[in-house]
Amino acid sequence: MKHVLLSSRLPALAVAVGYLAAAGPALAQATAAPPTAAAGEEPANKRTVTYLDLSAGAGYSSNPLLRSGSSIFGRVSLTGFQAWNDERGSTSLTGFVEDTTYVRGGYGSKAIFRVGAQTRRAVSETVTVFGNLAFSGDVAGQLTNRFTSPPVVTPPVISPLPVTSPDIINLSGRQYRLDGQVGASIRTSTQSSVSLSAGASHAFYTGAAKVDDYTTYSGSLGYEHQLSERTWFGGALSLQRQDFRGGEYSNVVNPTLTLRTQLAENISVNGSVGLLAIYAHRAGQTDHSYSPSFTASVCKTGEKSEFCANLSRTASAPLAIGTAQNARSTAITTDFNLSYTRKIGERETIRALVTATRSSTASLLNNGNFRTTYLTGLVSYDRRVGNRLYAGISGGTRKVFQTGPDPKIDFNATIYLRYRLGDLL
C-alpha cells in the first residue's frame, strides 16, 4: 500500500521540482548579472524579477493531518518566482514545494506543492487578454496553513497569488487539482467595457476518496460602466457545471450586479450581489434550489504594509470529503479571508492570515443539510540576519467542525532559516 501511494505522489512532485529546477539557470543568471550602467537604459515600466528561496526548519504539530496524534517534524521547502513587466502587461511564474518528515505518529514524509503561471497583456488599444494555469498537490488542506511566498510589501511587479480557502479538504488521502482560465476585457467606449472568461478545473484524489474525483467547467460575461473617475457599476452572468463520478452533476447559474470603486489612492473596494440557481442530479434524482450570492473585498496598500479582506458566498464542491459524506453535489460555500503584511524597519516583516470557510449541502442519505466549517490562522515573523540569509518563526492553527465527529484541533509552530538566490526585494 505504501508503494502505491508513493508512486501516485511522484509524478506530481516531479513536476513541481522540475519547474523549480528549470528556473535554476535563470536564477543563477539573475544573481550573477551586473547592474545596468545607467538607470535610464531600462524603461521604468519594464522590470524582470527572479528569485529562489531555500528554507529549512523544525517544529511541532498537535494534529498534522486532522486525524489524531502529534509529532515533531523537520521541514524543507523551495519557493521560486519569476516575473516580467513591460508597457503592455505582465507575466509571472510561481512555484512552491515542501517536504515534511514527521518523527512519530506513523505520518512519515508528506510533500505538498503549488505551481502556477499568470499573464495579462494589452493586444490593442481596446482589448486586454489574460490567462492563468495552476497545479497543486495537498494533504488534508495543509496548503491553507502555509505562507507559500516570502514576505514582500509593494513589490515592483506582479506578485504571487495569495492562498485562499480550498473548495475541498480531503481527510482520507492526497488531493491534486489542475486549474486553467482564459479571458478578455474589451473597452466598448470611453466609459464602458465588456469582459468574458472561460475556465476548467479537475480535482483528483488517492486512497478511499478516489471515487470523489470531479471536474468543473465555468464561463462568465460581464459589463461595466464608469459612473465617476473612481467608480464602476455593472452586471455579470456566470455559468458553472460540475461533473462527479457515477453520472452525477450540478449546473449553477449566477446573475449578479457588480460595483468597484477606489476610496483613496491606496484603498480599493469591490462587491457584487446576485442569485444562485442550482440544478443538481444525484442518486438518480433531480432537484433545484435558489439562494443569494455575494462578494465583497477591501484592500489597502501602503509603503510598509498591506491589508486585504474578502468575503464571498458562492457555489462550489463540498468542503470536506473522506469523513461522512460524498462530494457529489454542489454546496453553498461562504468564505472569509484576511491577510496582513507589515515591514518593520529594513530587516523585519510580520504577517498574518485568517480564513474561515463554511459549506452546506444536502445529504444523499436523508436529504438533510451536511455542514462543514473550516477555520485556520497563521502568523509569522521574518528577520534578515545576513546579506541573503533570513531567520523566522511561524505558528498556525486549524480546526474542522462538521456533521458528525469533529477532528481534533491542530496547533503547529516552526522555526526556520531561509536563503535567497536572485533578486532581493
N, C-alpha and C positions, 0 to 999 in steps of 0.2 A: 504493500500500500504506500509506504514512504517513497518507493521508487517511482510509482505512478504520479504522485503529487509533485515530486521534484521534477519529473520530466515535463509536466504541464506548466511549470514555472519557468523553465529555462528559456524557451523561445522568446517570451515577452521580456524577460530580464535581459536577454542578449540584445534585443532591440534598443532598450534603454541605455545599456552600457555602450552599445555600438554608436549611438548618437553622440554621447559624450566623448568617446574615443575619436570619432570623426572630427569633432571640434578642436581636438588637441593641436594639430598643426596651425590652425588659425589663431589659437590662443597663444601658442609659442611665438608666432609672428607678431601678434599684438604686443606681447611683453617685450620682445627684443627690438621692435621698431623704434627708430629715433624720433624725437619730436619734430614737428614741422618747423621749417626755418623761420616762418613768419606767420602770425595769426591770420593775416589776410589771404594766405594761399588757399585756405579751405573755407568755403562759404559757411556762414554762421548757422544756416539751416541744414547743413549736411554733417552728420557725425556717425561714426561706427563705434559701437561699444561691445567689447568682448571680455568675458571673464570666466574663470572656472574656480570654484571653491571646493576645497577638500576639508572635510570635517571628521573628527574622531572624538568620541566621548564615552562616558559610562553613566549609568543611572539605575533607577528602581521604578517598578510599576506594580501596583497592587492588583491589577486585573488586566493584563495586556490585551487579551482577545475578547474581553467582555464575556468570559465564561466563568472561570474560577481559578484561584491560585496566583500568588505573587512571585516576583523574581527580580533579581538584579540583572543587568544586561550590559553588554558592550555594543557600541554602535558606530558605524562609519557611513559617510554619505558623500555624494558628489552633486554639485549644483552647477549647471552650465547656462550661459546666456550670451546670445549674440544678436545685435540689432543694427539695422541700417535705417537712417533717417535722411531724407532729402526734401527738395521743394515739392515733390509730387506725392509724398506719403512716407510710410514707414513699414518695415518688416522685421519680425523678430523670431528667433528660435529659442526655446527653453527646454531644459532637461533637469530632472531631479531623480536620483536613485539612492536608496538607503537599504542597508542590511543591518539587522539587529539580531544578536545572538544572546539568548536567554540562558542563564546558568541552571535554573531549576524549573519545575512545573511541567516538563515534557514539551515545552514550546519549540525547542531547537532554534534554528535560524529562520527569520522571516524577512523577505525582501519586498519593498514597495517602490513604486516609481510613477512618474508622470513626465511625458514629453509632449511638446506641442509646437505649433507654428501658427503665426497670425500675420496678416498683411492688410493694409488699406492703401489704395492707390487712386489718384485722380487720373482718369484716362482722357478726360477732356475738360473744358471749362464748366460743363454742366453735369458730368457723370463721374461718380466715385464708386469703385468696386471694393469689396472686402471679402475676406475668407479666413477660416481658421480650421485647424486639424489638431486633434489631441488623442493621445492613447495613454491609458493609466492602468496600473495593477495595484490592488489594495487587499488588505486583510482586516476584516472586522472594522472598516471605516477609519483606520489609523491615519490615512492621509488628511483627514479633517482635523487631526490633532498635531499637525506639524506646520512649521514655517518652511515652506519649500523654496523660498528665495531669501537672500541676505537682506538685512535691514538697510533700506535706502529711502531717503526723503527727497522728493522732487528730482528724479533722475533726468538727465538731459534728453533721453529718448524714451520710446515706449518701454514700459516695464513689464515683467512677468505678470500674468493674470493672477489675481488673488484666489485662494482656495475657498470655495463656497460649500454649503451643505450638500451632501450627496442625495441622490434620489433613492438609493438603496444602500443599506448596510448589510452585508452578508455575514451572518454569525455562524455559518456552518462550513465555510471553505473560502477559497480565494475568489476574487472577482476581478474581471477585466472589462474595460469599456473603451470603445472607439467612437469618436465624435467628429463630425465634419459639417461645415456650414459655408455657404457662399451667398453673396447678395450684392445689391447695388443701391445707391442713393442718387436720384435724378432731380436736379433743380428744374422745376417746370416754369418758374417765374422768379422775379427778384424777391418775392415774399412767400414762396411755397415750394414744396418738394415732395417727391414720392419715393418710397423705399420698398424694396421687396427682397425676400430671402427664402432659401430652402436649405434644409439640413436633414441629417440622418444620424442615428447612433445605434450601436449594438452592444449589449451587455451580455457577458457570458461568464460562467462560474465553474468551479470544481467541487468535488465532494457531493454531498446529498442535494446541494442546491442546483445541480446541473439542469434539472427539469425547469428551472425558472429563467432560463435564457430568454431574452426578449429584444425586439427591435422597434425603434421609434422613428417615424418619418414626420417632418414638420414643414410648414410653409407659412409665410405671412406677407401681407400687403398693407402698407400704411401711407397716410397723407398728413402733412403738417403745413400749417400756415402761420406766418410770423405776425404776431399781434403787436409787438413792440421791439425795440432794439434787443431786448434780453429774453423775450418770452415767445414760445411757440405752442400752438394748440392744434390738435388733430385727432385722428381716429385710426384704428387698425383692426384688421381681421386676421386671426391666427387659426390655423388648422393643424390637427395632430392626429396621428394614427399609431397605436401601439399593438404589435402582434406578439402574442405569447405562444408558448408551445401548446400543442393539443387543439389548435384551431380557435383558441380564444383571442378576442381582440377588443379594443376600445377606440372609439372615434370621439374627438373633442373639437368643438367649435367655440371660439372665444372672441367675440367682438368687444372692443374697448374704446374709450375716449382717453386721449393722452395729453399731458401737459409737461413742459420742461421750461425752466427759467434759470437765470443767473441772478441770484440775490445780491451778490457782490462779485468783484473781480475774481475772488478765490473761493466762492461758495456757489455750488450748483445744486438744483433740486429737480427731480424727475418723478412723475407719478402717472398712474393710469387706473381707471375703474372700468369694470366690464361684467360680462355674464358668461359663465361656463356652462355649456350644454354638452353633457357626457352621455354617449350611447355605448353600452357595454354588452358584449356577448360572452357569457361564461356558463360553465356547467350545463350547456345545452339550452340556456335561456337568454333572452334579450331584454334589457330594461334600459331606462334612461333617467337622468336626473339633471337638475338645474341648480346652480349655486353662484353667488357673486365672486368675482375675481378682482384683485387689485395689486398694484406695485407702488412702492414709494422708496425714494432714496435721497439722501443728502450727503454731500461730500465737501470737505473744506481742506484746502492745501495751502500750507504756509512755507516760509523759508526753512523752518526747522521741525515742522510737524505735519502730519496728515491724519485726517479723521474721515471715516465713511460709515454710514449706517444704512442698511437695506431691509425692507420688509415686503413680502410678497405672498399672495395666495393664488396658487395655480394648480393645474392637474399634472400628475406625474405618476411614475410607478410607485408602488407601496414602499415605505421606508425600510422595513426590516424583513428579512426572509431567513429561513432556517430556524424559525422559532415555533410559531403556532399557526402559520398561515402560508398561503401560496401567493407569489407575485403575479397573479393572473388577471388583475383588474386594475384599471386606473384609479388612483386615490386623489383626494383633495389634500394638498400639501401647503402648509403655512411655514415660511422660512423667515428667520431674522438673523442677521449677522452684523457685527460691529467690529471694525478694525481701527487701531490707533497706533501710530508710529511717531516717536519724538526723538530728535537728536539733542543730546546734552553735551554742549561744548563741541570739540572737534573729534573726540575719540569714543564717545559713549552713545549708545542708542537703546531705547526701551521700546517694546512692542506688546500689544495685547490684542487678542482675537476672541470674540464670544459668538457662538452660534446656537440657535435653537430651531429645531425642525419638528413639526407635528404633522402626522399623516393619519388620515382616516379613510377606510374603505369598507365595503360590505363584505362580510364573511361568506365563504362558499358553503358553510355548514348550516347556518341558521339565519342568514340574511341580516344579522346584527352588525353593528359597527365594530371593526377591528381598528384600534388606535395604537399608534406608536409615537412616542416623543423622545427626541434625542437632543441632549444638551452637551456642549463642550466649551471649555475655556482654556486659554493658553496665554502665557506671559513669558517674556524673555528679556534678559539684559546682556548686551553685547559690547565689549570694550576692545579697542585696538591697543595691543601691547607691544607691537613692533611695526616695522615698515609694512609688512604684509601678513602679520600674524594677529589673530583675534582670539579672545577668550570670552566665554559666556556661560550662562546658566539659563535653563528654561524649565518651566513647570506647567503641567496641564492636568485637566480632569475631564472625565467623560461619564455619562450616565444615560441609560436607556430605560424608559418607562413604557410598558406595553400591556395589552390584554393578556393576562396570564402571568407567570412568574417573571420578575424583573432580574436581569443580570446585576451582579454587584458593581458598585461604582469603581471607577479606575482613577487612582491618583498616580501621577508619574512625575519624575524630575530627572534632568540630565545636566551634567557638567561637560563642556566640550572645548576643544581648540579648533580653530578654523584658519586655513591658509589660503590666501588669494593669489591666483595666477591671472595675469591680464590687467585690464583697466581697474584703477582704484577710483570708486565713485564717492 
